[in-house]
Amino acid sequence: MNWLVILAALSGALAVGAGAFGAHGASGQAREWLQTGGQYQLIHAVAALVALRLEARGPAWLFVAGGAIFAGTLYLMALGAPRWLGAITPIGGTLLIAGWLWLAWIGARG
């Protein structure tokens, strides 16, 4: 069983669901949070799968974890959780950026 593939696929499914709920079942700030979280999570679910195809497991883990933290905090706030969770969101973004930089470093090394 490949846990990274499973997590990336579930991340993609959750992202589509959150984006759809944001588009059809939410309004105002909640809609924006759901759509932003869904967009970032979906992009990074695909990026994780591509990284795995390139045999870059480290960046793939950062994409999955970063997407979960970044989007997860936005989803929770959209569902009524305290807004202080927004202070955690940049941690997820930092992991996403680190994943891209690590992937670039792997590419540069050949």
VENFEN-V135323 format. One record per run of one state. SS is the DSSP state (A for helix, B for strand, O for the rest). FROM is the first residue (numbers start at 1). TO is the last residue. If there is no record, write none. Layout:
{{SS | FROM | TO} {SS | FROM | TO}}
This chain:
{{O | 1 | 2} {A | 3 | 24} {O | 25 | 27} {A | 28 | 53} {O | 54 | 56} {A | 57 | 78} {O | 79 | 82} {A | 83 | 109} {O | 110 | 110}}
